[in-house]
């Protein structure tokens, strides 16, 4: 489901895939999915909550 948005974010090897790289990748994926950069305005804008199954 997230593969198209995660393209090019993770190193080919597990070496160098630390918490910082993973956190940055997750935030980048959210930005790619929503179509905008994650900035203060993004975090302050009210959004719609959807229940997860």
N, C-alpha and C positions, 0 to 999 in steps of 0.2 A: 504494500500500500504506500509506503514512504519512499520506495526505491527511486522513483523519478525525481523526487525532491532532494535526495541525499547524494546524487551523483557528484563525485569529485570531492566530497567532504572528508572522507576517512582515508588514512594512509593504506597502502596495499598490504602492509604487514601489521601485526599487532604491536610491534615496537613503535613507540611514540604515540600510542593511542591512550593517553591518560585522561584524567577527569576534565581537564581544561579543554582538550580537543573534543571530547564527547559533548560537553556542555555547549561549546561554541557551535558544534554541528547541529545540535538539537534546536538552538535558537535560530540558526540559519534556515533550517527546515521549516520552522514556523513562519519565518519571514517569507520564504519562497511560497508557502501554501497560501498565505494571506495576501501576497502581492505587494508588500511594503516592508520597509526596514523597521526593525524593532528599536524604537527610541522612546523617550519619555512620553510623547503624545500617544504612542501605541499602547503603552501600559496604562495610561490614564483614561483612555477611551472606553466607555462602557460597551460591552459586547453581549451577545446572546449566549446563554448557557444552554447546552444540550445534554441531556442525560446519556450516559454511556450504558450500553446493554450489559 
